[in-house]
Amino acid sequence: MAVKRSGRPGSVEGVPPRIVRPYRSADTRCAARQGGRCEVRASNAGSSSREGREGREGREGREGREGRACYHRGTSVDGLRGRLGDGRAGVRGPHWATNARRDPGGDDSVGGMTDAESVTLYREMAVFTGNAHRAFAEAVCRHLEMPLGRCEVFEFSNENTFVRFLDNIRDRDVFLIQPIASPVNTRLMELLIMIDAAKRASAGRITAVIPYFAYGRSDKKDQPRIPITARLVANFIEVAGADRVLTMDLHAGQIQGFFNIPVDELHAQPHLAEYFRSLNLPRPVVVATDVGGAKGARDVAERLNAELAIVDKRRTSNNEQAEALTMIGEVSDRDAIIIDDEILTGGTVASALELLRRHKARSIYVGTIHPLFAGPAFERLDTPDVSELVYTDTVPMAEGAFTSVSTHVLSVAPYFGDAIHRIHTGGSVGELFR
Ligand code: R5P
């Protein structure tokens, strides 16, 4: 047969296009990650260099041959999701609590594929929690329209933690919700032991859902002879047997890289911004409590179409004392919204408050993601100088802890519920950030 080359890279007339098979490990679940669209650019991708040209041609060739289809038998991701039901296809709910391997249509195939050929998604999802923040886990489950799984987590009198799942979790897509909140080391051990118990109970996949990741401030060796505890905790979680992590606003985004498993990091800034927008403040300015917090504060400022100011803060030692030096930006006669990722002793916010008073801000609001509030925090923040203190529910908070300042809780449980649903059904978590 005569073979004629066509103009399109990678195709030869008369010969069926070469099928580039996605990599398949023994675990066919990995195939779900193969064959989609992916940008791999050389920094000089726009140039006419040989490398740039080959990169472009290779990409176009691949896209031409494979398109967006990535599952066997050419089933598209969207098609598969539609068959499984991920909320977009209007499949009867709560679909994510059902056996994801089975076609809602009744046969045992997915997207026209038989079980043997198909990408194996996990069976039912199951959600459990330790003792860190049960109310949050229950709120997530309410959003998911499914019950919270039954699990015993308690301490013996020798302070050894014991965990036992009371529901069958074999092959299930297991989500363990546990912020590493106070008492931090106990809650961390509970999480690790839950992961180990789930692994030994043959869970199909284990996702550690950690609304607040403690030890985030220990993310670098910036003094002699100190640990990088955030990395150590990441190692613990991984070694215990977690397959992935879902969390919210790590103290530093780079902590994601301390894990060698996928980490989905949700962000609360859009929720804070939406709330502050609803207050219709006439002259808002968003204030970052230090340079490290400028990125998160800028996100809120942009969403509010407000200006950004930054406190030049320094810590004098490891004794939790913060000193605000100067205010960078215009705050006088403005409605200042202080944004801090976490508040512990309240020292950082208190010194920002002091600066704002000195610079004659006309009103002051405080928004934080993780309200850890310990030690003198209540005294420092419970002041009529703060018009409102806004925080999320990533960690538990005692009711009535503040008496003077008005408080508002923004629940991020539905957001976590949406993310869990997407992880379970193979949807995009990134789309939630828009
Ligand atoms: C620091 O880098 C963080 O963003 C917070 O500002 C800090 O953790 C708050 O701690 P505290 O309330 O004890 O000043």
Boltz pocket constraint, residues with backbone or C-beta under 6 A from the ligand:
constraints:
  - pocket:
      binder: B
      contacts: [[A, 289], [A, 290], [A, 292], [A, 293], [A, 320], [A, 322], [A, 340], [A, 341], [A, 342], [A, 343], [A, 344], [A, 345], [A, 346], [A, 347], [A, 348], [A, 349]]
      max_distance: 6.0
